[in-house]
C-alpha cells in the first residue's frame, strides 16, 4: 500500500511537471508572438463579465480555500450563472480569506509548488503576508509594462536603459519589475536592465557611466525616492536632460504640479509621454497603469477643480489609470474597489481596501466634451511632438500611440489617510500641492505630517510638520510662506474646507523639521503623511 501511494505521488509529480512546463511554454510563446495592439483589441472584443464568471467557476472548483469559503456560507458555485449573481458573492479580503487559510490552500489544487516565486508584503500590523506567483502570472503583468514602454516611451525603436530603483528583496516591486522588463527584452525590445535597487549612489553612478550609451534612460521607483535621486543628482552637477529620462512610478498618489516640477528638472518636453504610474500591489501585481491619454485627462482635471469634483465627487485628485478588464475585472461596492484576477493566489471580488471608482471610455470622453475638452485631439498634438523627438526620425509620420478605448479606474488610496477638521475631510494631496509652488519647492523634500491638534484651551487647529531639504535652515518667514501657500491651495481645491472651517481656524500651523528628523521623518521607514 505504501509503495502504491508513493508511485501515485510520483506519477502526480510527473504530471504536474509536464503541465507546468506546457503552461509556461504556451504563455511565453503567446507573449512573444502576439503584438500589443492585437492583444488589447482581442481583450476589448471579449466579454469581461463572461471571463470573470469563468474564473470564478475555475477557482471554486480548484482552490481548496475558496471551496471552503463558499461552503461555510452555504453558497453553491453551480448556482452562480449570471453577472448579477456574481455581484452578490461575498467579497474576500485579507482578514476573512487570505489570513484564515494555509498558504498552499490558497493556491490551485492546494499546491504551493505550482508557483515559482513568493513576494512578501507587510500590512498595517507589520506582519508579512506572502504572495506566491508563477512565471505565467508575471507575463500577463509584463503586458502592462509593454503598454508603457511601447506606447509612452517608444522603446521598440530606442535603445533603452531600464534602471530598477525599487527596493530589491522579498518586496514585490523590485524583483517583479525586473522580471517584466527582461521579458520585454526577450520580445525584441532593445531594453537593457540594471538593478541598483534603492541605492542612491549606485543609481547616480549607473546613469552617469552608462546613460550615454543609450538613447533614453528609464528610472523605475517610488515617486518621492526618484525625486530625491534627481535632486541629489542636480546638486552634484548631473545633467539629467542629456539622458532623455523617463519615469515609471508606483506606490503613491502625486499631483500634476509634482509631475511638472520633476519634469522640469529632468528636461521633460512631453509630460504625457515621459511619465507613467502603476497601480501596483503585492496581492496581484499591476492592476492598471497610466497611459498618455489618462495623463492628458488628469492634467486637464488638475487645472479645472470644478470638473474634477463633478467627475470624482471629491476635492482631491485621484490617480487616474486605464485597465485591461480581461486581466483584472473591477467592481465598485460602497466606494470600495473590488477586483477579480488570476494569480498564484487567484482572487475573486477581492477588497484591497482602496477607494475609487470606474468610468467607461465612452463616458469619460462624453463627460470631458461637456467641459469643452477633447483629449484625443490634445494627445495627438503631444504624440506627434513625442514622435519627432525620436533620434532616428523613423516614425515622425506615424499616428501617436497611447490611445486605446480601455476603461478607466481612479484610485484615491486608503481612506484612513485623511484627517477630519470641522467636518471637512482634509487629504494629504491637498497639502502636497501647497508645497510644490515656486520657491517653496526648493526649501522642502515634499514630506510632511498632517494632524489635527488642540491647544491649551482645547481649540482645534490644523498642524503640518514639514521636512526641510538638506542644508536648508528654517525660519519664521519660511513658515509663514508655506502656511499661506497651503491655505491658498486648500481653499482652491477643497470646497469642504472652504465652506466648513471658520475663517479664524483656516490657517495651518506649520512647523519645520530638519531632514531625517527622528520623530517625524526617520530615514529608512515608509513615511505616513497623516497622524490621528
N, C-alpha and C positions, 0 to 999 in steps of 0.2 A: 504493500500500500504506500509506504514512504517513497519507494522508488518511482511508483506511478505518479505521485504528486510532484516529485522532483522533475520527472520527464515532462509533465504538463506545464510546470513553471518554465522549464527551459524552452518548450515549444512556444509558450506565450511570449517569452522574451524575444525569440527569433522573429515572431510575427510583428511585435512592436517595433523591432529594429528595422524590419523591411518597410512597415507602414511609415515610420518616422522618416526614413530615407526617401521614400517616394513622395511624401508630403513636402519635404524640403526641396527636392529636385523640381517638382511641378511648380511650386510657388516661385522659386528663383527663376525658372525659365519664363514664367508669365511676367515677372517683374522686369526682366531684361528685354523681353521681346515686345511688350505692349507699350506703345508711346503714351505719354502722359495724357495728351488730349483725347486719345481714343479711350483710355481707361475712365476718365472723368465723364465722358459722354455716355459710355456704357452704364455707369452708375446712375447718371441722370435719367436714363431710359428704363431703369429698373425700379420696381415698386419698393420703396424703403419700408413701408408697412409690412409687405409680404416677407421681406428679408428679416425684419425684427421678429415676426411670428415664427419663421423658420428657425432662427437662432434660439428662441425660447424653447421650442419643442426639442431641439437637439440638446440643450443644456438640461432640461427637465428629465431627459432620458439617460444622460450620460455623466452628469456631475453629481456625485453622492450627496454633497452638502445641499445643493439646490433641491434635489429629490426630497431630502429630509425637511427642508424649509417649507416646501409646499405641503408635504404630508402633515406636518404639525398644524397647519392652518386649514387642513381638510380641503385642499384645492386639487381637483383632478385636471392634470395637464391636457387631457384629451378634450376637455370642455372649453378650452381656450382656442377659439377658431376665428375670432374677428378682432379688429383693432380695438373696438370698444371693450371687449372682454380683456384684452391685453392690458389696456389702460387702467383696469380695476385691480390688477395684480398688486400686492403689497410691494412697496419699494424696499430694496435691500440697502444696507449701509454697513459701515464697519462694525457698529455696535450689535446689530441684530443678525449679522451674517458672517462677515469676514473673521471677527474675533471669537465666534461661537463654535467654529468647526475646525478640525485638524487641517493643516495646510494642504496635505495630499487630497483630502476630501473635497477641497475647493476646485481641484483640477479634474479634467476629464478622466473618467474611469478610476478616479482615486489614485492616480499615478503621478507623483511628482517628477518621476524620471522622464515624463513626456515633455518636460521643459529643460532648457539647457542654460538658463541664466536666472539669477534671483537678484532683485533690487530691494533695498530697504528704504522705508520712509518712516519718519517719526512724527506722530500726531501731537495734539496738544498735551498729551500725558508724557511725551518724551519716549514712550516705549515703542520700539521699532515694529512696523508692520512689514511683512515680507511679501513680495510680489514676484512670483515666478513668471517666466515667459519663454517662448521658443523662437527660433530663428524666423519662422514664418510670421510671428507677431511683429517682429521688427521690420519685416519687408513692407507690411501694409502701412506702417508709420513712416517708412522711408519715402513713400509717395507724398506725404505732407512736406518733407524736406525737398523733394523734387519740385513740387509746386513753387517753393521759394527760390531754389537755385535756378530753375528754368525760367519761370515767369517774371521774377523780380530781378534776378542778378544776371540773366542771360549766360549762365555758367556752362551751357553746352558749347559755347563758342569762345569762351575766355579762360585762359589758364588761371586757375583759382587756388589760392592757399586758404584752407579752412582751419582756423585756429580755435581749438576747443578750450574755452575759458571756464566752462562749468567745472565744479568740483569733481575730481575723479575718485573712485572708490565704490562703495556699495550703493551710494545715492544714484538715482535714476538718470540725472541729467547728463553727466559726463560720458559714461560708457554707452548709453543708448544713442546719444547724438553722434559719437564717434563711429559707431557701427553703421548708422544710417548714412552718414556722409561717405563711408567707404563703399557701401552698396551702390551709391550714385557713380562713384568712380568705376565700379565694375560694369555699370551700364554704358559706359563710354564717355561720361563727363570728364573733362580734363581737370579733375579736382584732386589735390594732394592734401592730406590731413596731417596735422601735427597736434600733439596733446600736452601743452604745458599745464593744463588744469587752471586752478585759480592762483597760480604762482605769478604774481605781477611782474617780477624781474625777468622771469623766463619769457613771458609774453612779449615784453618790450624787446628783448634780445632777438626773439624769433622774427618779429616784424622788421626790425632794423637790418638783420643779416640776411633774411630770406625774401622779404617783401618785393624787392626789385626784380626778382626772378619770375614774378607772376604779374598778370595783368590786373588782378584785383585780390584783395585780402578780406576774408570774411571772419569777423570775430563773433563767436557764439558764447553767450553767457548771460548772467543776471544783469538787468539794466543798471542798478547803482554801481555794481562792480565794474562794468565796462566803462561807465563814465569816469570812475576813479582811475582806471588804466589810461584812458585818453587824456585826462587832466594831468596825470603824472608824466605822461609822455611829452605833453606840450611844455611842461616845466623843465624838461630835460632837453628840449630842442628837437623832439621828434616831429617831422613834417608829415603828418598823417595824410594830407591831401595828395601826396605823391604816390600813395599806395592804393588809391581807389577803394577806400574802406567801405565795407558793408557790415551791417549788424543784424544778428539773429538773437532774439531775446526770449526769455520765459520767466515766469515766477511772480511778476508784479505788474500791477496796472501803472502806467505812466501817462503823463499829459502830453498833448501835442506841443505845448511850449517846451517840454523836455526834449521831444524829438527834434524840434527846430534848433534848440540850444546845442545839443550834441551834434546834430547835422552840421551846424556852422563850424564846429571845432574840428570835424573830420573832412571838411570841404565838400559836403554833400550838395549836389545840384538838384537832385530828384528825390525828395523825401519819400514819395510813394514807392520808389523802386530801390532805395538804398537801405531800407529797414524792413524787418518782419518780426512780429511777435508770435510766439506759440502759446496755445492753451495746453500746457503740458502737465502731466500728473504721473506719479509713480504707479497709481492704480491701473492706468490703461494707456500709458504713452501719450501721444499727442491727439487731442480731441478736435482741434480746429486750429487754423492759422490765419494770420493777417495776410491779405493779398493787396496788390496795388490798388484794387478797387475799394476794398474795405478801408484802407488808409486814406484814400482820397475822400471818401464819405465822412470818415471820422474827423478829418481836418476841417471840413465844412461845418460839421456839427460843433466843433470846438469854438469856432468863430460865431456861431449862432446858438447861444444857450437856450433861447426860446424853442427853437426847432428840436434841440436835444431833449429838452424836458417833455415836449409833446410826443416824441418818439419813445423815450425810455421811461418816462414817468418819474424821474428823479433828477436832482440838480447836479449830480456827479456824472462824469463821462466814463462809461464802462469801456473795457476792451471790446473791440468790435472785430469779429472774425467771420470767415466763411468755413463751412464744414461739408464733408462728404457724408450724406445721410445713409449710405450703404455701409461705410466703415464704422460710423458712430451714429446711432439713432437717438436723437434728443427729444425730450418732452419737458414741459414745464408744469409743475404742480405746486400751487401756492407760492409762486415766485422762485421755487427751488428748481434748479436744473437737474434732471434725471437723464441718464444715458444708458443705452444698451450697446454692447460691443464684444467682439470675440478677442480673447487674450489667453495667456497661460491660465489665468483665473477668469473664465467668461463671466460677464456681468449683465444682469437683466434688471432694468429700471433701477439703476444704482444712483443713490443720492450722495453726491460728492460734497454736499454742504456749501455749494456755491449758489448765489442768487443771480438771476439774469432772465433772459428771455430769447425767443426765436422770432425771426422775421423772414418771410419768403423773399426770394429775389425780386419777384414782380411787385410785391407790396412795398419793398424798400424803394425801388425805382419810382413807383407811383407817389409815395409819400414825399420824396425829395423834389419831384416835379411840382408838387403843390407849393413848395417853398422856393421854386424858381431855380433849382439846381439840377444839373444834368451830368452826373458823374462820369458816364461812359464817354461823353464828348470831352470833358475836362481831362480824363485819363488818357485819351488818345493824343491830346497835345503833349502831355507829360511823357507818354510812352514813346512817341516819335523822337522826343528830345533824348530819352534814355537810349534808344537805338543808335542815335547819331554819336553817342559817346563811345561806342564800341571801337576799339583801336583798329580793328580790321576793316571797319566801314562796310562789312559784308551784308548787313541786313538793315540798312537805313531805310529801305523802301518797304520793309515788312510792316504789317499792322502791329500795333503794340500788344504785348502779352498781358496776362493777368486779369482778363475779363471772362469770367465763367459764371453762368447762371446758377451758381450754388446758393443754398440758403445761408442766412446769417444767424450767428449766435452771439449774443452780447453777455458779458460776464462782469458783474460787479465785484465778485470775490466774496469772502466770508462776511456776513452781516455783522458779526460781533466785533468788527474793526471800527465801528462807528462810535461816537460819543453823543449823548443826548444833552442838549443845553437849552433850557427854557422850552422844551418840547420840540426843538429843531434837531434833526439828525445832522451832525457835522461829520464830514467824511475826510479822511486823510488827503484824498485827491484835491479837495478844495484848498487845503493849506499848501500843498505842493506847488500849485500854480503861483502862489504869492512869493515863494522862494526862488522862482525861476525867472523873475523880472530882471531887466538890465541892472547892472551894478551889484545888486544883491546876490546874483548867482556867482559872482566872483568871491564872495565872502564865506559861502557855506558849502557843505558837502551835499546837501539835499536831504539829509536825515533829520528827523525831529521826533519829539514825543508829544502827543496831544492828550490833554487831560482836562477834566472839569474839576476845579478845586473850590474850597471855601476859605474865606478869610476869617479873621478873629470874630467878626460879627455874623458869621455863617452866611454871608452873601457869596453866591457862586460867581466864579469868574473862569474864563477860558485861558488855560495855561498852555503855552507852547515852548518847550525847551528845544533849541536849535543847535545843531553841531556846526561849529566853525570849521572852515577849511584849514589845512595845515599852515601854520605860520601866520594866521590872521588873529589879531587881537580884538577882543570885544570892547565896546564902549556904549554909552547911552544913546548916542546918535544912531549907531547901527541898530540898536534895539528898537528905537522909535521908527526908523525907516522900515524895518522888517515888519513890525506890527501894523503899520499903516498899509503896507503892501498886502498883507494877509487880509486885513479888513476890506480893502478895496475889492479883492477877488472874491471874498465871501459874499459881499453884497451883490456882486455881478453874477455869481454862479449859483448861489444857494438862496432861493426865494423864501424857504422856511426861515433861514437865519435872518433875512432882511425884514420879515414880517412878524416873527415870533419874539425875537430878542429885543428887549428895551434898549433904546439908543445908548443909555449910560452904561450898559453891560456888553456892548458890542466889541469894543476894542480888545483884542487879545493881549494878555500879559506875556511878554516874550523874555525868556532867559537864554543867555548864550553860554554854551559849554564848549570846552576845547575838544579837539579831535580825539576820539577814543576814550572820552570820559567814562569812568568805570561804572557809574550809577546809571547813566542813560545810553551810552554808546560803546559798550565793551566790544573790543575787537575779537573777531572770530565767532561771534554769536549772531544768529539770524535776528535781524532787527524787527521790533514791533513798533508800529507808529502810534499806537494808542495804549493808554492805561486807564483802567477803570478806577 
